[in-house]
Amino acid sequence: MSIHPKANHRRRCLFRFLCRSTLLVLLPTSFPSFATFREKGVNRTVFAPWLYRKQLMEFLHEMLLDGPADAEVLLTGNPVIEYERFFDRSIELLLRAELCVLPFTTMIFIWLVREVRLLVFPPLVLLCSLALSAACSVPLAKWTPLSPDVPPAMISVLLAFSLDYSLFILSRFMENHSKGVEREENAKILVCETGHTIVVSGILIAIAFFGAFALPERNLHSAGQVLGITVVCCMLVNIALSPSLLLLFGWRFVETESPDSESEREALMGKEPRKREKREQRKAFAKHKNWFRFMRLIERCPRGAVCLVFLIFLPLTWQLPKLHGTADIYAALPRDMPSVLAMRELAREFPGGQFDPYFVVLTGDTLISEEGYKAMLQLCGMLQNVGVDSILGPVYLLDRSVDWQTSQRWQSVLAPSEIHQTYRTVMASHVNGSAVLLEAFTDFLPRGSKGASWVRAVRQGLEIWQGEHPQFTASLSGGATLMVDAQDTVMQAVPLYLLICISLITLVVFGIFRSLLLPLRLAFALLFTLAATFGTAVVFYQTPLLHGLFPWLANYDGLCYEIVPMAVCIAIALGLDYDIFLVSRIVEFRKEGFNDPTSIVLGVANTGGIISGAGAIMALAFSGLFFSPKLLHQQFAFLLVTSVLLDTFVVRTSPDS
């Protein structure tokens, strides 16, 4: 006796059901549109389904507390997941993680600034930046609702850029002080030179964030606005408050002795350029021996250094064509949320889509006819080839197909009463005039990692089916369809977003430095960083490389599409941040009369340690997102930390040579 594979699968599920699991399905009934209740002596009217859903969720969660002692009771479903999202603890965990990395950033500050007492300024500047950013973002949050993923990103961006800008200013302050520069002149240099660099960096980064307006997605709009405002606030506070504080109080926190007097500096400026160049190189060698030796090595063989970097990262860049985004809604949810864990357990015990079907809506005047039944059966065959567990509709009763003759026989009064009543119920609920509804149940979670590819395959099949049957139309909804549509809309707008950002950034860089070659070099370096970063992400998130250490990664596949444009945006911004700081110092040395090679060597030697420390601080600031239970945050952190480390320790040295 042969058994249908689908029926056999259901028997296995039923066996597990009888042996280990009991599944209770709660189906919602109709709710009134609005409900009125009295609170504190005032009658309040609310949207009734929200109120009843909240009350139902509270009741069910309270019931779980008194569950059987010898059984594990799990509660899941899309309404439960939406309810538990209101209790997301991601921000709390992120704040704890950021507090854990602060000691490491403090050590980097001490190592680079060499003056512990000056460390009272960065926290003060950080708090002022936070207050100003919050003051500007709160009204925006009232006007445009913010995604719950925006505040964690805002905190990381605020911490990263505020500390980076403070490091730039404090390190330059100590450098000027070591040269014997007076207080007023030191503050002037901080505002005119370092402040100019910070302003340029802030403008370019803000362009990258505000460019999110080109993306047709409200959450990305709000994220771009908030992060752009955060960067602008960090920029303004650092260029206005930090030099003022150092001018008023900085001299009290540093040693008064200086190796270079003012008369020595003036005498040095009057010497021949060649002697001055050698003296400056000796000073750079004395202060930055390792960086000076490194740059001398690269100066001897610049092409070899570039080729070596490309050969090292070539395997990663080759992975870039394999990159694909995913519309997995569970990647944006805490993986330890009880309802998500219960949903994973449900998918292991039963067909994942059994209680969350996809809906295929067919329209046509002749669907309820012999011709229509043949067309619908052909469509069901396509769905089975794509991958479904069962189908419910006029032409399919879960695992059994129904042709036109069988349909007519079951609807007649001569059919067995049970079959007659069942089929009549299905016809009443799935046929409405010229419209027919087919429910497709998948054996995987329809809103999970496999949902997007399944939706695209089915839609492609529906287009072919409509081409063969032009008198009918078909549309797909439910499951991951909404996320897939949002993903396609956003990704189609990414080229326009990149074009706008890169064009504006190029114009700003050209207007400031008056160089056509510099924007091209910046673009080349950024493209290399992005290719290597996303290639690394492919290896980590689309291969089983880390499944041994993190088994839960096997539940996901690909990068969350929401983070791709924002990660590209921030990677561009961070690359420009360090490049502008480096190029500005090179330009300073060039204006002092040094030739190009010497200016590059001195620029890298003098800024190498600062940029390395700033990159380490930036990576630590964003690494707090790794502690979030959401894969979306973790992937965001991975892309940012990888791009920062690549740009800091690789791109800014070899390409500049």
C-alpha positions, -999 to +999 in steps of 0.1 A: +000+000+000+015+033-011+012+064+011+013+099-002+046+116+010+026+146+025+003+122+043+033+103+056+048+135+069+016+144+087+015+110+103+050+115+116+040+149+130+009+133+145+031+106+161+053+133+177+021+151+188+008+121+206+042+112+222+056+145+233+037+176+223+003+191+227-006+220+206-034+244+214-045+268+187-064+299+197-083+315+169-094+352+174-131+361+171-145+394+159-138+424+181-158+457+183-141+486+166-138+508+197-141+503+235-148+528+262-136+524+298-133+546+328-099+555+341-093+580+370-128+593+367-125+600+329-140+579+301-114+569+276-120+554+241-094+532+225-091+510+194-107+478+208-085+451+192-054+466+208-070+467+242-084+431+239-051+418+225-032+434+254-056+419+279-055+385+262-017+385+262-015+395+299-040+367+308-020+341+288+013+351+303-002+350+338-016+315+330+018+303+321+031+311+356+007+284+370+014+258+343+018+221+350+050+212+370+058+182+348+054+200+315+069+229+296+043+254+284+053+278+256+034+306+241+040+319+206+024+333+175+026+366+157+003+385+182+025+372+211+057+383+194+043+418+187+032+421+223+066+410+237+085+434+215+073+462+238+095+447+265+127+448+245+158+452+267+183+459+239+190+495+251+196+484+286+220+457+275+238+481+252+243+506+279+259+480+301+281+469+273+292+504+266+301+509+303+322+478+300+343+491+271+348+526+287+379+514+307+395+503+275+389+536+257+403+554+288+435+534+285+438+544+249+433+580+258+460+578+285+484+561+261+480+587+234+474+619+253+500+611+280+483+633+305+458+617+329+444+649+342+431+659+308+407+630+309+382+651+328+373+668+295+360+640+272+333+628+297+321+664+300+320+669+262+303+636+258+275+645+283+270+679+266+268+662+232+243+637+246+222+664+260+222+685+228+215+654+206+186+643+229+172+679+229+172+679+191+159+644+186+130+643+211+109+668+191+117+647+160+105+615+178+072+632+185+068+642+148+081+609+133+079+577+154+114+562+158+122+525+153+133+508+185+166+500+168+175+538+164+184+546+201+210+518+204+226+530+171+224+566+183+242+558+216+270+540+197+275+568+171+274+594+199+300+576+219+322+568+189+324+603+173+324+623+205+354+603+219+372+604+185+368+642+181+380+647+217+410+626+210+419+646+179+417+679+199+435+667+230+463+650+211+468+682+190+467+703+222+495+682+237+515+683+205+513+721+204+521+723+241+552+702+236+564+726+210+560+755+234+530+771+218+513+797+240+478+792+253+460+816+230+479+804+200+473+768+209+435+774+211+437+792+178+454+763+162+428+739+177+400+759+162+415+767+128+433+735+121+418+706+141+385+723+143+385+727+105+392+690+101+364+681+125+340+704+107+348+688+073+345+653+088+312+661+105+298+676+073+307+646+052+294+622+078+262+642+081+257+641+043+260+603+045+234+601+072+209+626+059+212+610+025+189+583+039+160+606+028+166+591-007+156+557+007+118+551+006+115+536+041+103+555+071+125+538+097+156+545+076+145+581+073+142+585+110+174+567+116+193+589+091+178+620+107+187+611+143+222+598+135+229+629+113+217+652+141+239+633+166+270+637+145+263+674+140+259+679+177+291+661+184+309+683+159+295+716+173+302+707+209+337+696+202+348+726+181+331+751+205+334+736+240+367+717+239+390+745+228+373+769+253+378+745+282+414+739+272+420+776+269+405+783+303+416+753+323+439+731+301+472+747+312+465+737+348+464+700+339+497+698+320+534+703+327+547+738+322+581+728+308+585+725+271+614+711+250+610+737+223+611+774+231+594+801+210+628+815+200+640+780+188+608+777+167+613+811+151+650+803+144+640+769+129+615+786+105+643+808+092+666+779+083+670+765+048+642+741+038+665+711+035+678+715+071+643+722+084+631+690+067+658+669+082+652+684+116+615+677+114+622+641+103+645+636+132+619+649+156+593+626+140+616+597+143+622+605+180+585+607+188+571+581+164+599+556+157+577+527+146+554+547+123+584+565+108+602+532+101+570+518+087+564+547+063+601+547+052+596+510+043+565+517+023+582+548+007+608+525-008+583+501-024+548+517-025+535+495-054+546+464-036+527+475-004+495+481-024+498+448-042+504+429-009+473+444+007+452+434-024+466+399-024+458+395+013+422+406+010+415+393-025+399+360-012+374+382+008+366+406-020+359+375-042+331+366-018+312+399-025+291+386-055+276+359-031+262+386-008+225+387-004+201+404+019+174+386+039+139+397+048+139+376+080+118+393+106+133+372+134+167+388+128+152+421+141+138+404+172+158+394+203+167+357+198+161+350+235+126+364+235+103+336+249+079+338+219+107+335+194+122+305+212+088+289+213+084+296+175+117+278+169+105+249+190+072+248+170+091+247+138+111+217+150+080+198+161+056+207+133+056+221+098+067+257+105+041+274+084+011+253+095-005+282+114+008+311+094-001+305+058+006+324+027-025+336+007-029+333-031-058+354-042-072+345-077-097+365-096-115+356-128-151+351-139-146+315-150-126+302-120-155+281-107-156+261-139-139+231-153-114+253-171-108+273-139-102+242-119-076+229-143-058+263-142-059+263-104-046+227-102-018+237-125-010+266-101-011+243-071+014+220-089+037+250-093+034+258-056+043+222-047+074+224-070+085+255-052+079+239-018+047+237+003+035+213+030-002+215+021-027+237+003-063+246+014-088+258-011-115+247-036-090+226-056-070+212-027-079+199+007-045+200+025-029+169+008-057+159-016-064+175-050-100+181-060-108+182-098-140+196-113-159+163-113-150+155-077-160+191-067-194+187-082-199+153-066-190+165-031-213+195-034-243+173-043-266+159-017-257+124-027-221+128-012-213+115+023-225+141+049-191+147+064-174+153+031-203+173+019-203+196+049-165+200+050-162+209+013-192+233+015-175+250+044-143+254+024-162+268-006-180+293+016-148+306+032-125+305+002-148+316-027-163+350-029-180+357-063-152+358-089-124+356-063-108+324-049-085+321-020-058+295-017-039+290+016-004+277+011+012+261+042+050+258+042+072+234+062+095+263+072+088+295+092+072+317+066+086+349+081+121+334+086+152+332+065+137+310+038+106+332+033+121+358+010+135+333-016+102+314-015+081+345-021+103+355-051+101+320-066+063+319-062+058+353-077+079+343-106+058+313-110+026+333-108+038+356-136+043+325-158+009+311-148-008+344-156+009+345-190-005+311-198-040+321-184-045+358-192-081+356-182-071+351-145-050+372-121-031+360-091-015+378-061+005+366-031+003+380+004+010+369+040+042+356+056+073+375+044+057+393+015+056+426+032+092+424+042+102+413+007+084+443-008+101+466+016+135+450+009+131+454-029+119+490-026+148+499-004+175+481-024+163+496-056+168+531-041+203+523-028+221+533-061+203+567-060+213+571-023+249+563-030+250+586-061+236+615-040+260+610-011+291+604-032+284+634-054+279+657-025+309+643-007+331+647-038+319+683-042+327+692-006+362+675-007+370+692-040+358+726-027+379+723+004+411+708-009+409+720-046+420+687-058+405+663-083+428+634-075+419+634-038+382+626-042+392+598-067+417+584-042+391+586-014+366+568-036+391+541-045+400+535-008+364+534+002+354+509-025+382+486-013+371+489+023+335+482+015+343+452-007+366+436+019+340+444+047+310+428+030+331+400+017+341+392+053+304+394+062+296+368+036+321+344+051+307+349+086+270+350+080+264+329+049+287+300+056+287+275+085+321+287+096+309+300+130+280+276+136+302+255+159+307+285+182+273+301+177+248+273+168+219+298+166+234+314+135+222+283+116+187+298+119+196+328+097+210+333+063+224+365+048+225+401+059+195+420+071+185+443+043+178+472+066+214+475+077+230+474+042+224+510+032+231+524+067+263+503+070+275+515+037+267+550+047+286+548+080+316+529+064+319+558+039+316+583+067+342+566+089+366+562+060+363+599+052+367+608+088+402+594+091+412+603+056+403+639+062+423+640+094+453+624+077+451+645+045+447+677+065+480+671+083+497+662+051+484+695+036+497+714+067+532+700+062+529+707+024+521+744+032+551+746+054+573+739+024+580+702+026+578+682-006+551+656-013+569+624-002+582+641+030+547+656+038+531+622+034+557+604+056+555+632+083+517+633+081+513+595+086+541+594+113+524+622+133+489+610+129+495+572+128+492+566+165+462+590+169+443+575+140+450+540+153+438+549+187+408+567+173+400+536+152+403+514+182+380+536+202+355+537+173+356+499+171+351+495+209+322+520+208+304+500+181+313+467+197+287+472+223+261+462+197+276+427+197+260+422+231+225+429+218+203+398+214+192+410+180+211+396+150+204+429+132+224+449+158+252+423+158+255+424+120+255+462+121+283+461+147+303+435+126+302+456+095+311+488+113+339+473+134+354+455+103+353+486+081+368+507+109+397+483+115+404+479+078+403+516+071+424+524+102+452+498+099+452+491+062+437+515+038+450+548+052+487+537+049+493+517+018+470+537-007+484+570+006+519+559-004 
